[in-house]
Amino acid sequence: MPTAGDCYRFCLSSPHIDVALTGPRNAGELRENLTALEKGPLSPEEDLFLREFGRAVHG
């Protein structure tokens, strides 16, 4: 199951997305988001997984 961090990284990987906002509810979620962003853009394998997941969920 993709995490919020995976979704933020997906945004970083797309040249079509200019802005992505986070909405953490607490300090722990903020730390998780920042840790994910430190990983940088998705690898090709991660990108494929998220795209396949999106197709399965949204049809």
PyRosetta script that sets phi, psi and omega in degrees:
from pyrosetta import init, pose_from_sequence

init()
pose = pose_from_sequence("MPTAGDCYRFCLSSPHIDVALTGPRNAGELRENLTALEKGPLSPEEDLFLREFGRAVHG")
pose.set_psi(1, 125.2)
pose.set_omega(1, 179.3)
pose.set_phi(2, -63.9)
pose.set_psi(2, 146.7)
pose.set_omega(2, 177.3)
pose.set_phi(3, -98.0)
pose.set_psi(3, 170.1)
pose.set_omega(3, 174.5)
pose.set_phi(4, -58.9)
pose.set_psi(4, -39.8)
pose.set_omega(4, 178.7)
pose.set_phi(5, -60.9)
pose.set_psi(5, -38.5)
pose.set_omega(5, 176.6)
pose.set_phi(6, -61.5)
pose.set_psi(6, -40.5)
pose.set_omega(6, 180.0)
pose.set_phi(7, -66.6)
pose.set_psi(7, -40.0)
pose.set_omega(7, 177.0)
pose.set_phi(8, -63.7)
pose.set_psi(8, -41.9)
pose.set_omega(8, 179.3)
pose.set_phi(9, -66.5)
pose.set_psi(9, -34.1)
pose.set_omega(9, 175.2)
pose.set_phi(10, -59.9)
pose.set_psi(10, -43.8)
pose.set_omega(10, 178.0)
pose.set_phi(11, -61.1)
pose.set_psi(11, -41.7)
pose.set_omega(11, 178.8)
pose.set_phi(12, -62.4)
pose.set_psi(12, -29.2)
pose.set_omega(12, -175.9)
pose.set_phi(13, -82.3)
pose.set_psi(13, -12.9)
pose.set_omega(13, -174.8)
pose.set_phi(14, -99.4)
pose.set_psi(14, 127.0)
pose.set_omega(14, 175.7)
pose.set_phi(15, -74.0)
pose.set_psi(15, -8.1)
pose.set_omega(15, -177.6)
pose.set_phi(16, -91.6)
pose.set_psi(16, -6.8)
pose.set_omega(16, -178.5)
pose.set_phi(17, -109.8)
pose.set_psi(17, 122.7)
pose.set_omega(17, -178.5)
pose.set_phi(18, -94.2)
pose.set_psi(18, -30.8)
pose.set_omega(18, -175.1)
pose.set_phi(19, -141.6)
pose.set_psi(19, 137.7)
pose.set_omega(19, 171.8)
pose.set_phi(20, -136.2)
pose.set_psi(20, 125.9)
pose.set_omega(20, -178.3)
pose.set_phi(21, -105.5)
pose.set_psi(21, 142.3)
pose.set_omega(21, 174.9)
pose.set_phi(22, -101.1)
pose.set_psi(22, 154.8)
pose.set_omega(22, 179.9)
pose.set_phi(23, -136.6)
pose.set_psi(23, 60.4)
pose.set_omega(23, -178.2)
pose.set_phi(24, -65.4)
pose.set_psi(24, 143.1)
pose.set_omega(24, 179.0)
pose.set_phi(25, -86.2)
pose.set_psi(25, -18.1)
pose.set_omega(25, -177.2)
pose.set_phi(26, -157.5)
pose.set_psi(26, 177.2)
pose.set_omega(26, -176.9)
pose.set_phi(27, -64.0)
pose.set_psi(27, -34.1)
pose.set_omega(27, 179.5)
pose.set_phi(28, -63.9)
pose.set_psi(28, -44.0)
pose.set_omega(28, 178.0)
pose.set_phi(29, -66.0)
pose.set_psi(29, -36.4)
pose.set_omega(29, 177.2)
pose.set_phi(30, -62.3)
pose.set_psi(30, -44.7)
pose.set_omega(30, 178.1)
pose.set_phi(31, -61.3)
pose.set_psi(31, -42.5)
pose.set_omega(31, 178.3)
pose.set_phi(32, -60.2)
pose.set_psi(32, -44.6)
pose.set_omega(32, 179.7)
pose.set_phi(33, -62.6)
pose.set_psi(33, -44.9)
pose.set_omega(33, -179.2)
pose.set_phi(34, -66.6)
pose.set_psi(34, -37.4)
pose.set_omega(34, 177.4)
pose.set_phi(35, -62.9)
pose.set_psi(35, -42.8)
pose.set_omega(35, 178.6)
pose.set_phi(36, -63.1)
pose.set_psi(36, -42.9)
pose.set_omega(36, -178.9)
pose.set_phi(37, -65.7)
pose.set_psi(37, -30.2)
pose.set_omega(37, 177.6)
pose.set_phi(38, -64.8)
pose.set_psi(38, -24.1)
pose.set_omega(38, 178.2)
pose.set_phi(39, -69.7)
pose.set_psi(39, -22.1)
pose.set_omega(39, 179.2)
pose.set_phi(40, 82.7)
pose.set_psi(40, -166.3)
pose.set_omega(40, -178.5)
pose.set_phi(41, -60.6)
pose.set_psi(41, 161.3)
pose.set_omega(41, -178.8)
pose.set_phi(42, -69.4)
pose.set_psi(42, 151.1)
pose.set_omega(42, 170.0)
pose.set_phi(43, -74.8)
pose.set_psi(43, 163.2)
pose.set_omega(43, 177.4)
pose.set_phi(44, -56.5)
pose.set_psi(44, -37.2)
pose.set_omega(44, -180.0)
pose.set_phi(45, -67.6)
pose.set_psi(45, -41.6)
pose.set_omega(45, 178.3)
pose.set_phi(46, -65.6)
pose.set_psi(46, -40.9)
pose.set_omega(46, 178.9)
pose.set_phi(47, -61.4)
pose.set_psi(47, -45.6)
pose.set_omega(47, 178.9)
pose.set_phi(48, -60.8)
pose.set_psi(48, -44.5)
pose.set_omega(48, 179.1)
pose.set_phi(49, -58.8)
pose.set_psi(49, -47.2)
pose.set_omega(49, -178.4)
pose.set_phi(50, -66.5)
pose.set_psi(50, -37.1)
pose.set_omega(50, 178.0)
pose.set_phi(51, -66.8)
pose.set_psi(51, -41.6)
pose.set_omega(51, 177.3)
pose.set_phi(52, -65.7)
pose.set_psi(52, -39.5)
pose.set_omega(52, 177.4)
pose.set_phi(53, -61.8)
pose.set_psi(53, -45.9)
pose.set_omega(53, 179.2)
pose.set_phi(54, -60.4)
pose.set_psi(54, -41.7)
pose.set_omega(54, 178.4)
pose.set_phi(55, -64.8)
pose.set_psi(55, -39.4)
pose.set_omega(55, -179.6)
pose.set_phi(56, -66.3)
pose.set_psi(56, -38.8)
pose.set_omega(56, -177.6)
pose.set_phi(57, -77.1)
pose.set_psi(57, -42.1)
pose.set_omega(57, -173.0)
pose.set_phi(58, -101.9)
pose.set_psi(58, -5.5)
pose.set_omega(58, 176.4)
pose.set_phi(59, 84.4)
pose.dump_pdb("model.pdb")
